[in-house]
């Protein structure tokens, strides 16, 4: 699971003014990825690089496009990224 600092590094964000927003988006990204994977990320160790990248990508998408982000588009991109790791059923 990416940390706040990893998200900030990925986005090139400095300082703490965006931390509350980024933490919220990090939680939302994790929840979205877990819903696509159909399992909790905390239950896998180590976390696959694809999962970590999907979370970072989702954070970046929500942060940079927060005024007009299309969640359906984001969900489809994440599904494509995570398809090989997705469980068939819960």
MDAnalysis code that builds the backbone (N, CA, C; Angstrom):
import MDAnalysis as mda
import numpy as np

u = mda.Universe.empty(270, n_residues=90, atom_resindex=np.repeat(np.arange(90), 3), trajectory=True)
u.add_TopologyAttr("name", ["N", "CA", "C"] * 90)
u.add_TopologyAttr("resid", np.arange(1, 91))
u.add_TopologyAttr("resname", ["UNK", "UNK", "UNK", "UNK", "UNK", "UNK", "UNK", "UNK", "UNK", "UNK", "UNK", "UNK", "UNK", "UNK", "UNK", "UNK", "UNK", "UNK", "UNK", "UNK", "UNK", "UNK", "UNK", "UNK", "UNK", "UNK", "UNK", "UNK", "UNK", "UNK", "UNK", "UNK", "UNK", "UNK", "UNK", "UNK", "UNK", "UNK", "UNK", "UNK", "UNK", "UNK", "UNK", "UNK", "UNK", "UNK", "UNK", "UNK", "UNK", "UNK", "UNK", "UNK", "UNK", "UNK", "UNK", "UNK", "UNK", "UNK", "UNK", "UNK", "UNK", "UNK", "UNK", "UNK", "UNK", "UNK", "UNK", "UNK", "UNK", "UNK", "UNK", "UNK", "UNK", "UNK", "UNK", "UNK", "UNK", "UNK", "UNK", "UNK", "UNK", "UNK", "UNK", "UNK", "UNK", "UNK", "UNK", "UNK", "UNK", "UNK"])
u.atoms.positions = np.array([
    [0.848, -1.182, 0.000],
    [0.000, 0.000, 0.000],
    [0.888, 1.237, 0.000],
    [0.706, 2.131, -0.948],
    [1.516, 3.352, -0.968],
    [1.262, 4.236, 0.253],
    [2.291, 4.912, 0.679],
    [2.174, 5.865, 1.781],
    [1.844, 7.244, 1.223],
    [1.493, 8.145, 2.114],
    [1.240, 9.530, 1.705],
    [2.471, 10.111, 1.025],
    [3.654, 9.844, 1.567],
    [4.877, 10.389, 0.973],
    [5.113, 9.831, -0.432],
    [4.814, 8.555, -0.634],
    [4.958, 7.973, -1.974],
    [3.999, 8.626, -2.963],
    [2.782, 8.906, -2.518],
    [1.807, 9.588, -3.379],
    [2.317, 10.989, -3.717],
    [2.811, 11.695, -2.717],
    [3.324, 13.048, -2.947],
    [4.512, 13.023, -3.903],
    [5.405, 12.061, -3.740],
    [6.549, 11.933, -4.653],
    [6.080, 11.623, -6.067],
    [5.116, 10.731, -6.198],
    [4.565, 10.343, -7.496],
    [3.969, 11.553, -8.219],
    [3.308, 12.415, -7.442],
    [2.656, 13.594, -8.005],
    [3.574, 14.806, -8.095],
    [4.711, 14.745, -7.425],
    [5.603, 15.899, -7.387],
    [5.072, 17.014, -6.495],
    [4.333, 16.631, -5.447],
    [3.739, 17.598, -4.525],
    [4.677, 17.791, -3.343],
    [4.932, 19.051, -3.012],
    [5.771, 19.376, -1.860],
    [4.934, 20.078, -0.802],
    [5.409, 20.041, 0.431],
    [4.693, 20.704, 1.512],
    [3.512, 19.881, 1.981],
    [2.805, 20.412, 2.966],
    [1.711, 19.675, 3.571],
    [0.334, 20.211, 3.292],
    [0.244, 21.263, 2.466],
    [-1.061, 21.884, 2.244],
    [-2.079, 20.957, 1.587],
    [-1.621, 19.972, 0.824],
    [-2.538, 19.053, 0.137],
    [-2.704, 17.730, 0.865],
    [-2.061, 17.566, 2.022],
    [-2.092, 16.278, 2.720],
    [-3.501, 15.774, 3.027],
    [-4.404, 16.586, 3.562],
    [-5.749, 16.056, 3.843],
    [-6.465, 15.542, 2.586],
    [-6.347, 16.281, 1.500],
    [-6.967, 15.858, 0.243],
    [-6.321, 14.571, -0.255],
    [-4.995, 14.509, -0.228],
    [-4.293, 13.326, -0.716],
    [-4.595, 12.096, 0.134],
    [-4.701, 12.261, 1.438],
    [-5.054, 11.130, 2.301],
    [-6.453, 10.613, 1.978],
    [-7.376, 11.518, 1.748],
    [-8.729, 11.132, 1.373],
    [-8.731, 10.398, 0.034],
    [-7.975, 10.913, -0.920],
    [-7.909, 10.275, -2.229],
    [-7.182, 8.931, -2.163],
    [-6.192, 8.816, -1.284],
    [-5.497, 7.548, -1.097],
    [-6.457, 6.496, -0.550],
    [-7.278, 6.865, 0.411],
    [-8.291, 5.942, 0.937],
    [-9.298, 5.552, -0.141],
    [-9.755, 6.535, -0.898],
    [-10.721, 6.261, -1.969],
    [-10.104, 5.361, -3.038],
    [-8.852, 5.601, -3.376],
    [-8.173, 4.783, -4.382],
    [-8.034, 3.343, -3.899],
    [-7.664, 3.172, -2.630],
    [-7.544, 1.822, -2.067],
    [-8.887, 1.103, -2.116],
    [-9.951, 1.785, -1.706],
    [-11.285, 1.183, -1.724],
    [-11.706, 0.811, -3.149],
    [-11.417, 1.665, -4.085],
    [-11.773, 1.402, -5.475],
    [-11.003, 0.196, -6.015],
    [-9.706, 0.147, -5.732],
    [-8.889, -0.982, -6.181],
    [-9.356, -2.274, -5.518],
    [-9.654, -2.225, -4.238],
    [-10.146, -3.422, -3.552],
    [-11.474, -3.896, -4.128],
    [-12.332, -2.980, -4.499],
    [-13.616, -3.382, -5.071],
    [-13.421, -4.046, -6.436],
    [-12.432, -3.601, -7.164],
    [-12.138, -4.217, -8.465],
    [-11.472, -5.576, -8.271],
    [-10.518, -5.651, -7.343],
    [-9.824, -6.917, -7.079],
    [-10.729, -7.956, -6.426],
    [-11.703, -7.459, -5.650],
    [-12.626, -8.298, -4.883],
    [-11.951, -8.962, -3.687],
    [-10.945, -8.290, -3.146],
    [-10.333, -8.704, -1.882],
    [-9.585, -7.529, -1.283],
    [-9.316, -7.631, 0.024],
    [-8.622, -6.561, 0.729],
    [-7.123, -6.628, 0.475],
    [-6.546, -5.490, 0.193],
    [-5.117, -5.413, -0.084],
    [-4.311, -5.802, 1.149],
    [-4.809, -5.487, 2.339],
    [-4.097, -5.801, 3.584],
    [-3.882, -7.302, 3.763],
    [-4.642, -8.121, 3.059],
    [-4.534, -9.567, 3.202],
    [-3.485, -10.182, 2.280],
    [-2.819, -9.370, 1.464],
    [-1.782, -9.905, 0.587],
    [-0.432, -9.298, 0.951],
    [0.567, -10.151, 0.986],
    [1.912, -9.696, 1.310],
    [2.900, -10.566, 0.547],
    [3.706, -9.984, -0.276],
    [3.815, -8.551, -0.537],
    [2.732, -8.088, -1.509],
    [2.459, -6.808, -1.466],
    [1.495, -6.217, -2.394],
    [2.138, -6.171, -3.782],
    [1.482, -6.747, -4.798],
    [2.048, -6.725, -6.147],
    [2.281, -5.290, -6.647],
    [3.313, -5.112, -7.424],
    [3.649, -3.794, -7.966],
    [2.490, -3.217, -8.774],
    [1.750, -4.062, -9.470],
    [0.615, -3.584, -10.265],
    [-0.450, -2.955, -9.386],
    [-0.679, -3.524, -8.219],
    [-1.678, -2.982, -7.291],
    [-1.205, -1.622, -6.779],
    [0.047, -1.554, -6.397],
    [0.599, -0.291, -5.909],
    [0.517, 0.786, -6.993],
    [0.863, 0.439, -8.219],
    [0.797, 1.401, -9.314],
    [-0.639, 1.819, -9.609],
    [-1.576, 0.895, -9.491],
    [-2.988, 1.230, -9.719],
    [-3.470, 2.245, -8.690],
    [-3.058, 2.075, -7.446],
    [-3.453, 3.025, -6.401],
    [-2.822, 4.389, -6.669],
    [-1.547, 4.410, -7.012],
    [-0.883, 5.684, -7.320],
    [-1.535, 6.357, -8.528],
    [-1.844, 5.565, -9.550],
    [-2.495, 6.112, -10.742],
    [-3.848, 6.712, -10.395],
    [-4.625, 5.993, -9.572],
    [-5.943, 6.493, -9.180],
    [-5.815, 7.792, -8.391],
    [-4.850, 7.863, -7.498],
    [-4.625, 9.102, -6.739],
    [-4.282, 10.249, -7.683],
    [-3.398, 9.980, -8.624],
    [-3.004, 11.020, -9.579],
    [-4.186, 11.476, -10.422],
    [-4.990, 10.523, -10.868],
    [-6.162, 10.855, -11.685],
    [-7.133, 11.735, -10.901],
    [-7.383, 11.358, -9.657],
    [-8.320, 12.135, -8.842],
    [-7.744, 13.490, -8.452],
    [-6.446, 13.548, -8.204],
    [-5.830, 14.804, -7.775],
    [-5.732, 15.799, -8.921],
    [-5.245, 15.353, -10.064],
    [-5.036, 16.282, -11.180],
    [-6.334, 16.626, -11.898],
    [-7.321, 15.751, -11.829],
    [-8.582, 16.016, -12.521],
    [-9.746, 16.174, -11.580],
    [-9.468, 16.631, -10.361],
    [-10.512, 16.629, -9.337],
    [-11.727, 17.470, -9.696],
    [-11.587, 18.421, -10.578],
    [-12.731, 19.249, -10.972],
    [-13.628, 18.533, -11.987],
    [-13.028, 17.640, -12.798],
    [-13.814, 16.981, -13.835],
    [-13.488, 15.495, -13.979],
    [-13.004, 14.864, -12.917],
    [-12.667, 13.441, -12.977],
    [-13.905, 12.604, -13.280],
    [-13.739, 11.671, -14.205],
    [-14.813, 10.754, -14.581],
    [-14.496, 9.402, -13.948],
    [-15.177, 9.059, -12.884],
    [-14.886, 7.847, -12.130],
    [-15.114, 6.592, -12.972],
    [-16.065, 6.617, -13.880],
    [-16.289, 5.458, -14.746],
    [-15.075, 5.193, -15.624],
    [-14.463, 6.256, -16.128],
    [-13.249, 6.109, -16.928],
    [-12.126, 5.550, -16.062],
    [-11.984, 6.086, -14.854],
    [-10.963, 5.601, -13.929],
    [-11.189, 4.130, -13.600],
    [-12.408, 3.753, -13.296],
    [-12.705, 2.353, -12.989],
    [-12.331, 1.435, -14.140],
    [-12.611, 1.831, -15.361],
    [-12.288, 0.996, -16.522],
    [-10.779, 0.865, -16.688],
    [-10.041, 1.944, -16.503],
    [-8.584, 1.881, -16.596],
    [-8.015, 0.960, -15.524],
    [-8.542, 1.076, -14.296],
    [-8.065, 0.221, -13.210],
    [-8.420, -1.241, -13.454],
    [-9.602, -1.509, -13.976],
    [-9.980, -2.892, -14.305],
    [-8.997, -3.484, -15.307],
    [-8.637, -2.694, -16.307],
    [-7.684, -3.165, -17.307],
    [-6.322, -3.449, -16.677],
    [-5.896, -2.601, -15.761],
    [-4.608, -2.794, -15.095],
    [-4.615, -4.033, -14.195],
    [-5.735, -4.290, -13.534],
    [-5.802, -5.291, -12.476],
    [-6.459, -6.605, -12.888],
    [-6.820, -6.723, -14.139],
    [-7.581, -7.885, -14.595],
    [-6.922, -9.216, -14.217],
    [-5.628, -9.317, -14.352],
    [-4.960, -10.596, -14.077],
    [-4.942, -10.938, -12.588],
    [-5.177, -9.963, -11.717],
    [-5.153, -10.184, -10.270],
    [-6.549, -10.273, -9.650],
    [-7.563, -10.048, -10.452],
    [-8.937, -9.976, -9.958],
    [-9.486, -11.365, -9.651],
    [-10.148, -11.487, -8.512],
    [-10.829, -12.744, -8.173],
    [-12.134, -12.821, -8.937],
    [-12.501, -14.039, -9.261],
    [-13.748, -14.248, -10.009],
    [-14.966, -13.866, -9.194],
    [-14.991, -14.244, -7.924],
    [-16.098, -13.924, -7.021],
    [-15.542, -13.612, -5.656],
    [-16.346, -12.943, -4.826],
    [-15.936, -12.638, -3.459],
    [-15.881, -13.899, -2.641],
])
